[in-house]
Structure formats: structure tokens, C-alpha cells
Amino acid sequence: MGVYKCHVGCVWVLFLAVVVVAVPRNLEVELLAEAASVREAIPPPPVFVEGMFERNETLSTTLVGHDVSHAVSYAIGEAVGSVFNVRSFRPGRSYRLLVEPDGDLLTFEYSVDDESVLKVVRNDDGFIARVEALPLETRTDTISATVVSSLWGALEGFPKGDWLVMELASIFEAQVDFYKDLRSGDAIRLIVDAKYHDGQFVKYGPVVAAEFVNKGKPMQAYRFREEYYDENGMSARRSLLPSPLQFTRISSGFSYNRLHPIYNTVRPHLGVDYAAPTGTPVWAVSTGTVIFAGTNGGFGRMVTLRHPNGMTTSYAHLSSIAVSVGERVVQKDTIGRVGMTGTATGPHLDYRMTVNSRVIDPRTVRADPPKPIAADLRDDFSRFIRGPQFRLETLGQVTENRIEFAE
């Protein structure tokens, strides 16, 4: 009898165990099946497609290349045309599309420039377009580099390296001839405001402080009230720019006996030829008044300025002229652009100078000495530069080319 009860009890325990185990397993299977059906019912999300405009590519060909129908492409073009010139899409500029799995286009974005984006969005009536300014965050970055062969070579690895070259040359142009005085081992240190969007670098703002060590001699400049001064409060600006443009090389110097490249005869060349790409801005080297702006025979399009102290400067072979006779200009105003009008074998600027009607070599003229900061600003300036000075000293301990991004 005891054995019988044991068998019966064991059977019931086993039965209950099977039921307890089986029910959850069956329920789990049902729940998994329901989850799978729910997943099948939820459509996959739209996806972003990114690219860059290619040369000779239009908005329409770009969209059609991503399987956007001609009708939708036309509708987007109509929307864009109300806020943006459809001929202004440029090679190398990025774009992004948001596309449904079935191919329907939801949005189109195009990077107009570093600070704005063109957005096209689908709504119930079709598409609407607008150009939006990007929200930019300002940080202060530090840059340290060493010259090996050229200023460009030292800075080309940094974001917007060409801009950094031009800014550095502009700040120290009155103290350094970057085409003649540059040496291997020269050091560059910059503290510069930078603009970011979504954590990505966009562009630089003003250079806050700069140091350039040329042939072992350190030179510093600090931006204070939109002007640059050295650590002693002396202005970095001089009365005369050392050159009237950013040039690639001096293709011909001042000479009384030069073999003319076209006429093949020896004749004077009473100016300096600066080779530069067509369209390069040409600046007034000093404050003055326009006394000639027009075409002058073999000089082509030409501008002549009269400056104080009996000096005149002339700028020839321009592709275009940006000033008119009688207009007053200040130093570094754009007066025209490099070209090859008149008698010229290639794009360049023929730059000439007279003092009291006597022709002189522009590269032999020295600017007036620097002027000190106003006396009532000296204390504010001294306090202002303490922080940048310390950071430049810290950068001076770094020899390799690098950039530090602000957190």
C-alpha cells in the first residue's frame, strides 16, 4: 500500500512539473510569434543618403541619380528656385537626402557655405525650401607649427591652412618678407577663435594672438580692439604695405636693363612684377586718392594712387578695376584684380612707385616706424594680453606641428 501511494504521488508530482514547464514555454512561443508579427507590421525607418556635387552636375541630375523621379525632381527644383539660385550648386559641396524604404524623398539638404544650409522638406502640398544659418559655437584653439620649406607647407595640414597662411602673413607683413626672410626651423604659434557646428570645425574667427620666430627672433602680435600690437603696445600696422597682393613669386624685378619678354629688346623695367592667379585682389599699399583708373596702352587696365609726402603708386595689367578717379582709399582696400591686359605674357601685377616725381624701386622703400597704442588704453591692453601671453609661452615648449582644440 505504501509503495502504491508512493507511485501515485510521484506520478502527480511529475505531471504537475510537466504542466508548469510546458505552460511557460507555450506562452513564450506565442509571445515571440506576436513580437515577430509586430515587427513585420512596423516599416523600416527612412535612411540618409549623402554625397557631393560633381563637376557639371545639376540639382536635377543629382536627384535623378538617386532614383528620384523626374516629377519629384522638378517639384524640388521649383521650391528651391524661390529661395536659392539653382545654378549656384558648386562641385565639392555636400548634400544629404532622407529617403523612405519605398523610395519616397522626405528631405534634401545642401551645404551652401560654411555658415548656411539649403533645406527642402516634403509637406502635404509638395515641397518647401528655405536657407538656414547654421548655429555655430565659438571655441579658442591653439596651433603650433614649424617651417621646413615654406609657410604653406607648415600650415597645409591644419583645417583651412590657406586661410592661416594669409592671416599670419597679413599680421606680420610689415616686419617679415615671407618670400625672402623665411628659414627652415622658423616657428609659428597661434591662438585663434574657431567656429564649430555639431562638434565639427567650420571656420576660423579672428586670430587672438600670434607669435612668429624668424631666424631665432620672436615677434608677437595681440588683437586688441580690432588692431594688432606687439607685447609693448606698438602697432603691427605700418604706413606702407611691403607688397600690394598675395603673390606666388616675383617674376621680374626693378631694372634699367631688362630683356623684354615680348619685344626681345633691352629696355628699362621701372617696377616689380608679381606673378599671381587671375582675379587675385590688389590692395592699396597706403592711404591715398585715385588719380587714374582706366586703360593705359601696354599697361592695360591700370590704377594710380597719390599718397602723402609726394608718393604715387601704380598697379598695371589688371583684369578689373574697383575704384574711380577722385575716390579716397585706405590701406589694403581692394582697388582691382590681377590680370594680363595690355602687353603681358601671363597674369601678373606690374607695381610701380614714384617719390616727388622720381621713379624708385618699390622694394627699397621702408615704412615709417610703428606707432604706440593710445596712452589711455595701455593699462587695459597690458591686462588683456596676460592670458594670451601665457598660452603662447606654453606653446613655445612644443616643437612638432599640432593643433589643440578647446573642450
BELNOR-V754865 format. One record per residue. N is the residue number from 1. SS is DSSP state (H for helix, E for strand, C for the rest). PSI is psi in degrees with one decimal (NA if undefined). D_FIRST is the distance of its C-alpha to the first C-alpha in Angstrom with 1 decimal. Layout:
# BELNOR-V754865
N	SS	PSI	D_FIRST
N	SS	PSI	D_FIRST
This chain:
# BELNOR-V754865
1	C	-44.2	0.0
2	H	-38.1	3.8
3	H	-40.7	5.3
4	H	-47.8	5.0
5	H	-36.4	6.3
6	H	-42.7	8.6
7	H	-44.5	9.9
8	H	-45.3	10.6
9	H	-42.4	12.2
10	H	-39.9	14.2
11	H	-45.8	15.4
12	H	-41.3	16.7
13	H	-43.3	18.4
14	H	-41.9	20.0
15	H	-45.2	21.2
16	H	-37.7	22.8
17	H	-41.7	24.4
18	H	-42.4	26.0
19	H	-45.1	27.2
20	H	-40.2	28.7
21	H	-40.3	30.4
22	H	-40.1	31.6
23	H	-50.3	33.2
24	H	-38.9	35.6
25	H	-42.4	36.5
26	H	-39.8	37.4
27	H	-39.4	39.3
28	H	-41.5	41.1
29	H	-43.3	42.2
30	H	-42.0	43.5
31	H	-40.5	45.4
32	H	-39.2	47.0
33	H	-42.7	48.1
34	H	-41.7	49.6
35	H	-40.6	51.4
36	H	-40.7	52.8
37	H	-35.0	54.1
38	H	-42.1	55.7
39	H	-38.9	57.3
40	H	-30.0	58.7
41	H	-25.9	60.1
42	C	119.4	62.0
43	C	151.4	65.2
44	C	151.7	66.2
45	C	160.3	68.7
46	C	159.4	72.4
47	E	150.6	73.8
48	E	139.2	77.0
49	E	125.2	79.5
50	E	155.0	82.3
51	E	-175.7	85.5
52	E	144.7	89.2
53	C	135.5	92.3
54	C	165.0	94.1
55	C	138.3	97.8
56	C	14.9	99.3
57	C	143.2	95.9
58	C	172.7	95.9
59	H	-44.4	93.4
60	H	-47.5	93.0
61	H	-32.3	92.5
62	H	-47.2	90.0
63	H	-44.8	87.9
64	H	-32.6	88.1
65	C	-17.0	87.2
66	C	26.6	83.8
67	C	24.8	83.3
68	C	134.1	84.6
69	C	157.7	86.2
70	H	-35.0	90.0
71	H	-45.4	89.7
72	H	-41.1	87.5
73	H	-42.6	89.8
74	H	-42.8	92.8
75	H	-40.1	91.2
76	H	-41.3	90.5
77	H	-39.4	94.0
78	H	-43.0	95.4
79	H	-43.3	93.3
80	H	-40.2	94.3
81	H	-21.3	98.0
82	C	-17.1	98.2
83	C	-8.9	97.5
84	C	141.4	98.1
85	C	116.0	100.6
86	H	-11.9	98.6
87	H	0.7	101.1
88	H	7.4	100.2
89	C	130.5	97.0
90	C	144.1	97.7
91	C	139.9	96.4
92	C	-12.6	93.9
93	C	140.5	92.7
94	E	155.8	88.9
95	E	165.5	87.1
96	E	135.5	83.5
97	E	143.1	81.9
98	E	116.7	78.6
99	E	135.4	77.3
100	C	156.8	74.4
101	C	-28.4	72.2
102	C	3.1	73.9
103	C	-8.0	77.2
104	C	133.1	78.5
105	E	127.1	80.7
106	E	-46.9	79.9
107	E	157.9	82.3
108	E	130.6	85.1
109	E	140.1	86.5
110	E	130.9	89.6
111	E	100.6	90.8
112	E	-49.2	94.4
113	E	-166.0	95.3
114	C	-17.2	93.9
115	C	-0.7	93.8
116	E	156.9	92.9
117	E	140.4	90.6
118	E	125.2	91.1
119	E	132.6	88.0
120	E	126.1	87.4
121	E	137.4	84.4
122	E	137.2	83.2
123	E	-169.7	83.1
124	C	-24.7	82.9
125	C	0.2	86.6
126	E	-116.3	86.7
127	E	144.3	87.5
128	E	146.9	89.2
129	E	149.6	90.8
130	E	153.8	91.9
131	E	124.2	93.1
132	E	140.6	91.3
133	E	135.1	92.3
134	C	136.1	89.7
135	C	120.0	88.5
136	C	138.8	89.7
137	E	134.7	88.8
138	E	128.3	91.4
139	E	164.0	90.7
140	E	114.2	93.0
141	E	157.1	92.7
142	E	140.4	94.5
143	E	133.1	95.9
144	E	130.1	97.2
145	E	157.5	98.9
146	E	133.1	101.4
147	C	132.1	104.2
148	C	-53.8	104.3
149	C	-27.8	106.7
150	C	163.3	107.0
151	H	-41.8	106.0
152	H	-43.0	104.1
153	H	-31.9	102.3
154	H	-28.8	101.1
155	H	-3.5	99.7
156	C	-22.1	98.6
157	C	-7.0	95.0
158	C	156.0	94.5
159	C	136.3	93.7
160	C	45.4	97.0
161	H	-34.6	98.9
162	H	-36.6	102.1
163	H	-41.9	102.1
164	H	-40.5	101.8
165	H	-48.1	104.7
166	H	-39.8	106.9
167	H	-44.4	106.0
168	H	-44.7	106.6
169	H	-38.0	109.9
170	H	-40.7	110.9
171	H	-42.3	110.2
172	H	13.7	112.2
173	C	-26.1	114.7
174	C	-13.9	117.6
175	C	-23.6	116.8
176	C	132.7	115.5
177	C	100.9	116.7
178	C	-8.2	113.4
179	C	-16.0	115.2
180	C	-35.2	117.4
181	C	-9.5	115.9
182	C	139.8	112.3
183	C	149.0	111.1
184	C	132.8	108.0
185	C	-11.7	105.9
186	C	142.8	107.0
187	E	144.1	104.1
188	E	129.2	102.9
189	E	128.7	100.8
190	E	140.8	100.0
191	E	118.4	98.3
192	E	137.7	97.8
193	E	139.8	96.1
194	E	146.6	93.7
195	E	134.8	92.1
196	E	149.7	88.4
197	E	121.6	86.3
198	C	39.3	82.5
199	C	-2.0	82.9
200	E	135.6	85.2
201	E	136.5	88.8
202	E	-54.9	91.3
203	E	169.4	94.8
204	E	149.4	96.8
205	E	-153.1	98.6
206	E	148.9	101.5
207	E	120.7	101.9
208	E	-43.1	101.6
209	E	150.2	103.1
210	E	146.5	104.2
211	E	133.3	105.4
212	E	120.9	107.2
213	E	107.6	108.3
214	E	118.2	111.1
215	C	37.5	112.7
216	C	-5.4	111.1
217	E	116.2	112.5
218	E	137.8	109.9
219	E	133.8	110.7
220	E	153.3	108.6
221	E	137.1	108.6
222	E	132.8	106.8
223	E	118.7	106.5
224	E	117.3	107.8
225	C	46.4	108.8
226	C	15.3	108.7
227	E	159.5	111.1
228	E	135.2	110.6
229	E	152.8	112.1
230	C	-178.7	111.9
231	C	-16.6	110.6
232	C	5.8	114.1
233	C	18.4	114.2
234	E	134.6	116.7
235	E	138.8	116.2
236	C	-17.0	114.9
237	C	142.8	117.0
238	C	166.5	120.5
239	C	-18.6	123.5
240	C	126.9	123.3
241	C	144.0	120.4
242	C	-23.4	120.7
243	C	154.5	120.0
244	C	13.8	119.8
245	C	169.6	116.5
246	C	105.6	113.4
247	C	164.8	114.9
248	C	-33.0	113.7
249	E	163.3	116.8
250	E	112.2	120.6
251	E	-19.6	122.0
252	E	133.9	125.7
253	C	-178.5	127.3
254	C	129.6	130.6
255	E	147.8	133.5
256	E	-6.5	137.3
257	E	74.4	137.0
258	E	140.4	134.0
259	E	114.6	133.8
260	C	130.6	132.8
261	C	-17.7	129.7
262	C	-49.4	131.1
263	C	-13.6	134.9
264	C	35.9	134.9
265	C	154.5	137.7
266	E	123.6	137.9
267	E	161.6	138.1
268	E	146.1	136.9
269	E	95.2	133.3
270	C	48.4	133.7
271	C	-172.4	130.0
272	E	128.8	126.5
273	E	122.3	124.3
274	E	114.0	120.6
275	E	135.4	118.3
276	C	155.4	115.4
277	C	147.2	113.4
278	C	134.1	115.0
279	C	-8.5	114.0
280	C	131.6	113.6
281	E	140.1	114.7
282	E	130.4	118.1
283	E	152.8	118.7
284	C	127.7	121.8
285	C	-16.6	122.3
286	C	166.7	123.8
287	C	138.7	124.7
288	E	-169.5	127.6
289	E	139.3	129.2
290	E	121.2	129.2
291	E	-11.5	132.7
292	E	136.7	131.9
293	E	101.5	129.1
294	E	-157.6	129.7
295	E	135.6	130.8
296	C	76.8	133.2
297	H	-128.5	134.3
298	H	-15.0	132.6
299	H	-9.9	130.5
300	C	-147.4	128.7
301	E	132.8	127.0
302	E	146.8	127.9
303	E	135.7	127.6
304	E	133.7	130.0
305	E	143.6	129.4
306	E	129.0	131.9
307	C	169.1	130.7
308	H	164.8	132.3
309	H	28.8	134.7
310	H	17.7	136.4
311	E	142.0	133.4
312	E	151.4	132.3
313	E	144.2	129.4
314	E	147.4	129.0
315	E	112.2	126.0
316	E	166.8	126.7
317	E	25.9	125.1
318	E	147.1	122.5
319	E	-29.0	120.4
320	E	157.2	120.5
321	E	134.1	122.2
322	C	5.7	120.5
323	C	171.5	123.5
324	C	160.4	126.9
325	C	135.4	130.3
326	C	-13.6	130.8
327	C	140.0	127.1
328	E	134.4	126.1
329	E	156.6	123.2
330	C	165.3	121.4
331	C	131.8	120.1
332	C	10.8	117.3
333	C	141.7	117.9
334	E	121.5	117.3
335	E	-11.9	120.8
336	E	-170.8	119.8
337	E	148.6	117.7
338	E	141.2	118.4
339	E	-156.5	119.8
340	C	39.1	122.5
341	C	158.5	125.1
342	C	-148.3	128.7
343	C	101.9	129.5
344	C	146.1	126.2
345	C	-9.6	124.3
346	C	168.9	120.9
347	C	124.5	119.2
348	E	169.6	120.5
349	E	127.0	122.3
350	E	110.1	125.9
351	E	126.2	126.3
352	E	158.6	129.8
353	E	142.9	131.3
354	E	150.9	134.8
355	E	117.3	136.0
356	C	45.1	139.4
357	C	6.1	139.9
358	E	126.7	139.4
359	E	132.7	136.8
360	E	162.2	134.3
361	C	117.5	131.2
362	H	-27.4	128.3
363	H	-3.0	126.3
364	H	-6.5	128.9
365	C	134.8	128.7
366	C	140.2	126.8
367	C	162.2	125.3
368	C	156.3	126.3
369	C	156.6	124.4
370	C	154.9	121.2
371	C	144.7	121.4
372	E	157.9	119.4
373	C	152.5	116.9
374	C	142.0	118.5
375	H	-37.5	118.9
376	H	-6.5	117.0
377	H	-6.1	113.9
378	H	-43.8	113.9
379	H	-43.6	111.6
380	H	-41.1	109.0
381	H	-44.3	109.2
382	H	-41.2	108.7
383	H	-39.0	105.6
384	H	-38.5	104.3
385	H	-3.8	104.5
386	H	-48.1	102.7
387	H	-53.5	99.2
388	H	-35.6	100.3
389	H	-44.1	102.4
390	H	-41.4	99.4
391	H	-37.3	97.3
392	H	-38.5	100.1
393	H	-39.9	100.4
394	H	-41.7	96.6
395	H	-29.0	97.0
396	C	-15.4	99.9
397	C	-4.2	97.5
398	C	132.7	95.9
399	C	-29.3	97.5
400	C	157.8	95.3
401	C	126.0	95.4
402	E	166.0	92.6
403	E	137.5	91.8
404	E	126.0	89.7
405	C	137.1	88.1
406	C	146.4	87.7
407	C	NA	84.2
